[in-house]
């Protein structure tokens, strides 16, 4: 991912009035998002900063195409990695500690 484009798009997004978010800077973000992606919080984009810049009532979803990883890791394990990564990002966003709904060893196994 081109970090310069990502940071520029993020800066434009932060300066855009909420009612215009659907139009401004989204082309650059969408273009970058079409390739292989990192799990939430593991890529170059400052996801916490991005989420704070978005309107709070904007619907969100997690979509992580990982074609290379799919060759060696089954869908259930990839989904669990995506869920664990998303929970970590949301905990940081909320200023809470990471979720502890599983023993540490089980969480680490999901990420491996």
DSSP file (Angstrom, degrees, kcal/mol; ACC not computed):
  #  RESIDUE AA STRUCTURE BP1 BP2  ACC     N-H-->O    O-->H-N    N-H-->O    O-->H-N    TCO  KAPPA ALPHA  PHI   PSI    X-CA   Y-CA   Z-CA
    1    1 A X              0   0    0      0, 0.0     2,-1.0     0, 0.0     3,-0.1   0.000 360.0 360.0 360.0 139.3    0.0    0.0    0.0
    2    2 A X     >  -     0   0    0      1,-0.2     4,-2.3     2,-0.1     3,-0.2  -0.677 360.0-164.1 -81.1 105.2    1.3    3.5   -0.8
    3    3 A X  H  > S+     0   0    0     -2,-1.0     4,-2.8     1,-0.2     5,-0.2   0.843  85.5  56.7 -61.2 -36.5    1.6    5.1    2.6
    4    4 A X  H  > S+     0   0    0      1,-0.2     4,-2.2     2,-0.2    -1,-0.2   0.929 110.1  44.0 -62.4 -45.6    1.9    8.6    1.0
    5    5 A X  H  > S+     0   0    0      2,-0.2     4,-2.9     1,-0.2     5,-0.2   0.914 113.3  52.4 -64.7 -42.0   -1.5    8.2   -0.7
    6    6 A X  H  X S+     0   0    0     -4,-2.3     4,-2.3     1,-0.2    -2,-0.2   0.934 111.9  44.2 -60.1 -47.8   -3.0    6.7    2.4
    7    7 A X  H  X S+     0   0    0     -4,-2.8     4,-2.3     2,-0.2    -1,-0.2   0.880 114.2  50.4 -66.7 -37.1   -2.0    9.6    4.6
    8    8 A X  H  X S+     0   0    0     -4,-2.2     4,-2.4    -5,-0.2    -2,-0.2   0.933 111.9  47.1 -65.4 -45.0   -3.0   12.2    2.0
    9    9 A X  H  X S+     0   0    0     -4,-2.9     4,-2.4     1,-0.2    -2,-0.2   0.890 112.0  51.2 -62.9 -38.8   -6.4   10.6    1.6
   10   10 A X  H  X S+     0   0    0     -4,-2.3     4,-2.4    -5,-0.2    -1,-0.2   0.905 109.1  50.0 -65.1 -42.1   -6.8   10.4    5.4
   11   11 A X  H  X S+     0   0    0     -4,-2.3     4,-1.5     2,-0.2    -2,-0.2   0.915 111.4  48.6 -63.0 -43.4   -5.9   14.1    5.8
   12   12 A X  H  X S+     0   0    0     -4,-2.4     4,-0.6     1,-0.2     3,-0.2   0.920 110.8  51.8 -61.6 -43.0   -8.5   15.0    3.2
   13   13 A X  H >< S+     0   0    0     -4,-2.4     3,-1.0     1,-0.2    -2,-0.2   0.904 107.1  52.1 -60.7 -42.8  -11.1   12.8    4.9
   14   14 A X  H 3< S+     0   0    0     -4,-2.4    -1,-0.2     1,-0.2    -2,-0.2   0.827 111.9  46.9 -63.4 -31.2  -10.4   14.5    8.3
   15   15 A X  H 3< S+     0   0    0     -4,-1.5     2,-0.4    -3,-0.2    -1,-0.2   0.469  93.2  98.5 -89.6  -2.5  -10.9   17.9    6.7
   16   16 A X  S << S-     0   0    0     -3,-1.0     5,-0.1    -4,-0.6    -3,-0.0  -0.707  81.8-112.8 -90.7 132.8  -14.1   17.0    4.9
   17   17 A X    >   -     0   0    0     -2,-0.4     3,-2.5     1,-0.1     4,-0.4  -0.356  32.4-113.9 -59.0 142.9  -17.5   17.8    6.4
   18   18 A X  G >  S+     0   0    0      1,-0.3     3,-1.3     2,-0.2     4,-0.3   0.816 114.8  59.5 -51.3 -36.6  -19.3   14.7    7.4
   19   19 A X  G 3  S+     0   0    0      1,-0.3    -1,-0.3     2,-0.1     3,-0.2   0.669 107.6  47.6 -69.7 -13.3  -22.1   15.1    4.8
   20   20 A X  G X> S+     0   0    0     -3,-2.5     4,-2.2     1,-0.1     3,-1.9   0.401  79.8 100.3-104.0   1.1  -19.4   15.0    2.1
   21   21 A X  T <4 S+     0   0    0     -3,-1.3     5,-0.2    -4,-0.4    -1,-0.1   0.837  74.4  62.3 -59.7 -34.4  -17.5   11.9    3.3
   22   22 A X  T 34 S+     0   0    0     -4,-0.3    -1,-0.3    -3,-0.2    -2,-0.1   0.714 116.3  31.1 -65.5 -17.9  -19.2    9.7    0.8
   23   23 A X  T X4 S+     0   0    0     -3,-1.9     3,-0.5     3,-0.1     4,-0.5   0.851 101.3  77.4-104.6 -51.5  -17.7   11.7   -2.1
   24   24 A X  T 3< S-     0   0    0     -4,-2.2    -8,-0.1     1,-0.2    -1,-0.0  -0.407 110.7 -13.4 -75.6 136.3  -14.3   13.1   -1.0
   25   25 A X  T 3> S+     0   0    0     -2,-0.1     4,-1.6     1,-0.1    -1,-0.2   0.317  98.7 111.5  66.0  -6.8  -11.1   11.0   -0.9
   26   26 A X  H <>  +     0   0    0     -3,-0.5     4,-3.1     1,-0.2     5,-0.3   0.836  67.6  62.2 -70.0 -30.5  -13.0    7.8   -1.2
   27   27 A X  H  > S+     0   0    0     -4,-0.5     4,-2.4     1,-0.2    -1,-0.2   0.925 106.5  45.4 -59.4 -43.9  -11.7    7.1   -4.7
   28   28 A X  H  > S+     0   0    0     -3,-0.2     4,-1.7     2,-0.2    -1,-0.2   0.903 114.8  47.6 -66.3 -41.0   -8.2    6.9   -3.4
   29   29 A X  H  X S+     0   0    0     -4,-1.6     4,-1.7     2,-0.2    -2,-0.2   0.925 113.1  48.0 -66.6 -44.0   -9.1    4.8   -0.4
   30   30 A X  H  X S+     0   0    0     -4,-3.1     4,-0.8     1,-0.2    -2,-0.2   0.907 108.0  55.3 -63.9 -42.0  -11.2    2.4   -2.6
   31   31 A X  H >< S+     0   0    0     -4,-2.4     3,-0.6    -5,-0.3     4,-0.2   0.900 111.6  43.6 -59.1 -41.4   -8.4    2.0   -5.2
   32   32 A X  H >< S+     0   0    0     -4,-1.7     3,-0.9     1,-0.2    -1,-0.2   0.823 108.2  60.2 -71.2 -31.4   -5.9    0.9   -2.5
   33   33 A X  H 3< S+     0   0    0     -4,-1.7    -1,-0.2     1,-0.2    -2,-0.2   0.610  85.2  77.2 -75.9 -12.4   -8.4   -1.4   -0.8
   34   34 A X  T << S+     0   0    0     -4,-0.8    -1,-0.2    -3,-0.6    -2,-0.1   0.716  87.1  65.5 -75.1 -19.9   -9.0   -3.6   -3.8
   35   35 A X  S <  S-     0   0    0     -3,-0.9    30,-0.2    -4,-0.2     2,-0.1   0.003 109.9 -47.5 -84.6-164.5   -5.7   -5.6   -3.4
   36   36 A X        -     0   0    0     30,-0.1     2,-0.3    28,-0.1    -1,-0.2  -0.437  66.0-152.6 -64.9 140.0   -4.7   -7.9   -0.6
   37   37 A X        -     0   0    0     28,-2.2     2,-0.2    -2,-0.1     3,-0.1  -0.800  10.7-123.5-118.2 157.9   -5.4   -6.3    2.7
   38   38 A X        -     0   0    0     -2,-0.3     5,-0.1     1,-0.1     3,-0.1  -0.568  42.5 -93.9 -87.1 160.2   -3.9   -6.6    6.2
   39   39 A X    >   -     0   0    0     -2,-0.2     3,-2.6     1,-0.2     4,-0.4  -0.392  66.3 -67.2 -68.7 156.5   -6.1   -7.5    9.1
   40   40 A X  T 3  S+     0   0    0      1,-0.3    -1,-0.2    42,-0.2    49,-0.1  -0.163 123.9  10.0 -50.3 130.2   -7.6   -4.5   11.0
   41   41 A X  T 3  S+     0   0    0      4,-0.2    -1,-0.3    -3,-0.1    -2,-0.1   0.361 109.6  87.9  84.4  -5.1   -4.8   -2.6   12.8
   42   42 A X  S <  S+     0   0    0     -3,-2.6    -2,-0.2     5,-0.0    -3,-0.1   0.455  74.4  76.3-104.6  -2.8   -2.0   -4.5   11.1
   43   43 A X  S    S-     0   0    0     -4,-0.4     4,-0.1     2,-0.2    -6,-0.0  -0.173  94.1 -92.6 -98.7-168.0   -1.6   -2.3    7.9
   44   44 A X  S    S+     0   0    0      2,-0.1     2,-0.2    -2,-0.1    -1,-0.0   0.731  93.9  93.5 -78.8 -24.7    0.0    1.0    7.1
   45   45 A X  S    S-     0   0    0      1,-0.1     2,-1.7     2,-0.0    -2,-0.2  -0.505  82.8-123.2 -75.1 136.2   -3.2    3.1    7.6
   46   46 A X     >  -     0   0    0     -2,-0.2     4,-2.5     1,-0.2     5,-0.1  -0.618  34.9-177.0 -75.9  89.0   -3.8    4.6   11.0
   47   47 A X  H  > S+     0   0    0     -2,-1.7     4,-2.9     1,-0.2     5,-0.2   0.841  76.3  53.9 -64.4 -36.4   -7.1    2.9   11.4
   48   48 A X  H  > S+     0   0    0      2,-0.2     4,-2.2     1,-0.2    -1,-0.2   0.941 111.3  46.2 -62.7 -46.1   -7.9    4.5   14.8
   49   49 A X  H  > S+     0   0    0      2,-0.2     4,-1.4     1,-0.2    -2,-0.2   0.908 113.0  50.6 -61.8 -42.6   -7.3    7.9   13.3
   50   50 A X  H  X S+     0   0    0     -4,-2.5     4,-1.1     1,-0.2     3,-0.4   0.937 110.7  48.0 -60.9 -48.1   -9.5    7.0   10.3
   51   51 A X  H  < S+     0   0    0     -4,-2.9     3,-0.3     1,-0.2    -1,-0.2   0.869 110.4  51.8 -63.5 -36.5  -12.3    5.7   12.5
   52   52 A X  H  < S+     0   0    0     -4,-2.2    -1,-0.2     1,-0.2    -2,-0.2   0.790 107.7  53.9 -69.5 -26.1  -12.2    8.8   14.6
   53   53 A X  H  < S+     0   0    0     -4,-1.4    -1,-0.2    -3,-0.4    -2,-0.2   0.719  94.4  85.7 -79.5 -22.1  -12.4   11.0   11.4
   54   54 A X  S  < S-     0   0    0     -4,-1.1   -36,-0.1    -3,-0.3     2,-0.0  -0.446  95.8 -92.4 -79.3 152.3  -15.5    9.2   10.1
   55   55 A X    >   -     0   0    0    -37,-0.2     3,-1.7     1,-0.1    -1,-0.1  -0.390  34.9-126.5 -59.0 140.5  -19.1   10.3   11.2
   56   56 A X  T 3  S+     0   0    0      1,-0.3    -1,-0.1    -4,-0.1    -2,-0.1   0.707 106.8  54.2 -67.3 -19.6  -20.1    8.2   14.2
   57   57 A X  T 3  S+     0   0    0      2,-0.1     2,-0.4     0, 0.0    -1,-0.3   0.341  78.5 117.7 -96.5   8.0  -23.3    7.1   12.6
   58   58 A X  S <  S-     0   0    0     -3,-1.7     2,-0.1     1,-0.1    -4,-0.0  -0.618  70.7-119.5 -75.9 124.6  -21.6    5.7    9.5
   59   59 A X        -     0   0    0     -2,-0.4     2,-0.3     1,-0.0    -1,-0.1  -0.391  34.0-163.8 -64.2 141.3  -22.2    1.9    9.1
   60   60 A X        +     0   0    0     -2,-0.1     2,-0.3     2,-0.0    -1,-0.0  -0.891  12.2 179.9-124.6 154.7  -18.9   -0.1    9.1
   61   61 A X        -     0   0    0     -2,-0.3     2,-0.6     2,-0.1     0, 0.0  -0.966  27.1-120.6-146.5 163.2  -18.0   -3.6    8.1
   62   62 A X        +     0   0    0     -2,-0.3     2,-0.4     2,-0.0   -23,-0.0  -0.935  32.9 167.4-109.4 122.9  -14.9   -5.7    8.1
   63   63 A X        +     0   0    0     -2,-0.6     2,-0.4     2,-0.1    -2,-0.1  -0.962   2.5 171.9-136.8 116.4  -13.8   -7.0    4.7
   64   64 A X        -     0   0    0     -2,-0.4     2,-0.4   -27,-0.1    18,-0.1  -0.715  13.6-164.6-131.2  81.8  -10.3   -8.5    4.5
   65   65 A X        +     0   0    0     -2,-0.4   -28,-2.2   -30,-0.2     2,-0.2  -0.531  14.2 172.1 -66.0 124.1   -9.5  -10.3    1.2
   66   66 A X     >  +     0   0    0     -2,-0.4     4,-2.3   -30,-0.2    -1,-0.1  -0.601   6.4 165.0-133.0  70.3   -6.4  -12.3    1.8
   67   67 A X  H  > S+     0   0    0      1,-0.2     4,-0.6     2,-0.2    -1,-0.1   0.867  77.0  48.7 -60.7 -39.7   -6.0  -14.4   -1.3
   68   68 A X  H >4 S+     0   0    0      1,-0.2     3,-1.1     2,-0.2     4,-0.4   0.937 113.0  47.0 -66.5 -45.7   -2.4  -15.4   -0.5
   69   69 A X  H >> S+     0   0    0      1,-0.2     4,-2.4     2,-0.2     3,-1.6   0.837 101.4  67.2 -64.0 -32.5   -3.2  -16.4    3.0
   70   70 A X  H 3< S+     0   0    0     -4,-2.3    -1,-0.2     1,-0.3    -2,-0.2   0.723  89.5  66.2 -62.6 -20.7   -6.2  -18.4    1.8
   71   71 A X  T << S+     0   0    0     -3,-1.1    -1,-0.3    -4,-0.6    -2,-0.2   0.782 119.8  17.7 -69.9 -25.8   -3.9  -20.8    0.1
   72   72 A X  T <4 S+     0   0    0     -3,-1.6     2,-0.4    -4,-0.4    -2,-0.2   0.546 119.8  59.7-124.1 -12.2   -2.5  -22.0    3.4
   73   73 A X  S  < S-     0   0    0     -4,-2.4    -1,-0.2     2,-0.0     5,-0.0  -0.981  79.4-124.0-125.5 128.9   -5.1  -21.0    6.1
   74   74 A X     >  -     0   0    0     -2,-0.4     4,-2.1     1,-0.1     5,-0.2  -0.166  28.6-104.4 -70.5 166.3   -8.7  -22.2    6.0
   75   75 A X  H  > S+     0   0    0      1,-0.2     4,-2.5     2,-0.2     5,-0.2   0.843 117.1  54.3 -60.3 -38.9  -11.6  -19.8    6.1
   76   76 A X  H  > S+     0   0    0      2,-0.2     4,-2.3     1,-0.2    -1,-0.2   0.925 110.0  46.3 -64.3 -44.3  -12.6  -20.3    9.7
   77   77 A X  H  > S+     0   0    0      2,-0.2     4,-2.1     1,-0.2    -1,-0.2   0.891 112.9  50.1 -66.2 -38.6   -9.1  -19.5   10.9
   78   78 A X  H  X S+     0   0    0     -4,-2.1     4,-2.4     2,-0.2    -2,-0.2   0.906 110.4  50.3 -65.1 -40.2   -8.9  -16.4    8.7
   79   79 A X  H  X S+     0   0    0     -4,-2.5     4,-2.5     1,-0.2    -2,-0.2   0.895 109.9  50.3 -64.1 -40.1  -12.3  -15.3   10.1
   80   80 A X  H  X S+     0   0    0     -4,-2.3     4,-2.7     2,-0.2    -1,-0.2   0.887 109.9  50.5 -66.2 -38.1  -11.1  -15.8   13.6
   81   81 A X  H  X S+     0   0    0     -4,-2.1     4,-2.6     2,-0.2     5,-0.2   0.925 111.2  48.8 -63.2 -43.7   -8.0  -13.7   12.9
   82   82 A X  H  X S+     0   0    0     -4,-2.4     4,-2.4     2,-0.2    -2,-0.2   0.909 112.4  48.5 -62.6 -42.2  -10.1  -10.9   11.4
   83   83 A X  H  X S+     0   0    0     -4,-2.5     4,-2.5     2,-0.2    -2,-0.2   0.931 112.6  47.3 -63.9 -46.5  -12.4  -11.0   14.5
   84   84 A X  H  X S+     0   0    0     -4,-2.7     4,-1.9     1,-0.2    -2,-0.2   0.912 113.6  48.1 -62.5 -42.7   -9.5  -10.9   16.9
   85   85 A X  H  X S+     0   0    0     -4,-2.6     4,-2.1     2,-0.2    -1,-0.2   0.904 111.5  50.4 -64.5 -41.2   -7.9   -8.0   15.0
   86   86 A X  H  X S+     0   0    0     -4,-2.4     4,-2.6     1,-0.2     5,-0.2   0.908 108.5  52.0 -64.0 -42.4  -11.1   -6.1   14.9
   87   87 A X  H  X S+     0   0    0     -4,-2.5     4,-2.1     1,-0.2    -1,-0.2   0.885 108.7  51.3 -62.1 -38.7  -11.7   -6.5   18.6
   88   88 A X  H  X S+     0   0    0     -4,-1.9     4,-2.1     2,-0.2    -1,-0.2   0.919 111.1  47.6 -64.9 -42.5   -8.2   -5.2   19.3
   89   89 A X  H  X S+     0   0    0     -4,-2.1     4,-2.7     1,-0.2    -2,-0.2   0.931 112.6  48.5 -63.8 -45.7   -8.9   -2.1   17.1
   90   90 A X  H  X S+     0   0    0     -4,-2.6     4,-2.3     1,-0.2     6,-0.2   0.865 109.2  53.2 -64.6 -35.4  -12.2   -1.4   18.7
   91   91 A X  H  X>S+     0   0    0     -4,-2.1     5,-2.6    -5,-0.2     4,-0.8   0.915 111.5  45.9 -64.9 -41.6  -10.7   -1.8   22.2
   92   92 A X  H ><5S+     0   0    0     -4,-2.1     3,-0.5     3,-0.2    -2,-0.2   0.910 111.8  52.0 -65.3 -41.6   -8.1    0.8   21.3
   93   93 A X  H 3<5S+     0   0    0     -4,-2.7    -2,-0.2     1,-0.2    -1,-0.2   0.893 114.3  42.4 -61.4 -40.7  -10.7    3.1   19.8
   94   94 A X  H 3<5S-     0   0    0     -4,-2.3    -1,-0.2    -5,-0.2    -2,-0.2   0.562 111.4-120.7 -82.6  -9.3  -12.8    2.9   22.9
   95   95 A X  T <<5S+     0   0    0     -4,-0.8     2,-0.2    -3,-0.5    -3,-0.2   0.761  71.3 126.9  73.9  24.7   -9.7    3.3   25.2
   96   96 A X      < -     0   0    0     -5,-2.6    -1,-0.3    -6,-0.2     2,-0.1  -0.615  68.1 -89.8-106.9 169.9  -10.4   -0.1   26.9
   97   97 A X        -     0   0    0     -2,-0.2     3,-0.1     1,-0.1    -1,-0.1  -0.435  58.3 -83.5 -74.5 155.8   -8.1   -3.0   27.3
   98   98 A X        -     0   0    0      1,-0.1    -1,-0.1    -2,-0.1   -10,-0.1  -0.219  60.1 -86.3 -57.0 149.2   -8.1   -5.7   24.6
   99   99 A X        -     0   0    0    -15,-0.1     3,-0.2   -12,-0.1    -1,-0.1  -0.267  34.7-165.2 -60.7 142.2  -10.9   -8.2   24.9
  100  100 A X        +     0   0    0      1,-0.1    -1,-0.1    -3,-0.1     4,-0.1  -0.277  43.1 130.8-122.1  45.2  -10.1  -11.2   27.1
  101  101 A X  S    S+     0   0    0      2,-0.1     2,-0.3     6,-0.0    -1,-0.1   0.502  74.4  37.2 -79.8  -1.4  -12.9  -13.5   26.1
  102  102 A X  S    S-     0   0    0     -3,-0.2     5,-0.0     2,-0.0     0, 0.0  -0.971  99.2 -89.1-141.1 155.8  -10.4  -16.3   25.6
  103  103 A X    >>  -     0   0    0     -2,-0.3     4,-2.1     1,-0.1     3,-0.5  -0.317  45.3-109.5 -60.2 151.2   -7.3  -17.4   27.5
  104  104 A X  H 3> S+     0   0    0      1,-0.3     4,-2.6     2,-0.2     5,-0.2   0.865 117.9  55.0 -53.1 -42.1   -4.1  -15.7   26.2
  105  105 A X  H 3> S+     0   0    0      1,-0.2     4,-1.9     2,-0.2    -1,-0.3   0.898 108.1  48.4 -60.9 -40.8   -2.8  -19.0   24.6
  106  106 A X  H <> S+     0   0    0     -3,-0.5     4,-1.7     2,-0.2    -1,-0.2   0.906 110.9  50.6 -67.1 -40.9   -6.0  -19.4   22.6
  107  107 A X  H  X S+     0   0    0     -4,-2.1     4,-1.1     1,-0.2    -2,-0.2   0.934 111.2  48.6 -61.3 -45.0   -5.9  -15.8   21.4
  108  108 A X  H  X S+     0   0    0     -4,-2.6     4,-1.0     1,-0.2     3,-0.3   0.863 107.1  55.9 -64.4 -35.2   -2.3  -16.3   20.3
  109  109 A X  H  < S+     0   0    0     -4,-1.9     3,-0.4     1,-0.2    -1,-0.2   0.871 104.2  54.4 -64.2 -36.2   -3.2  -19.5   18.5
  110  110 A X  H  < S+     0   0    0     -4,-1.7    -1,-0.2     1,-0.2    -2,-0.2   0.828 109.0  48.4 -65.3 -30.9   -5.8  -17.6   16.5
  111  111 A X  H  <        0   0    0     -4,-1.1    -1,-0.2    -3,-0.3    -2,-0.2   0.648 360.0 360.0 -86.5 -15.8   -3.2  -15.1   15.3
  112  112 A X     <        0   0    0     -4,-1.0    -1,-0.2    -3,-0.4    -2,-0.1   0.456 360.0 360.0 -80.3 360.0   -0.6  -17.6   14.3
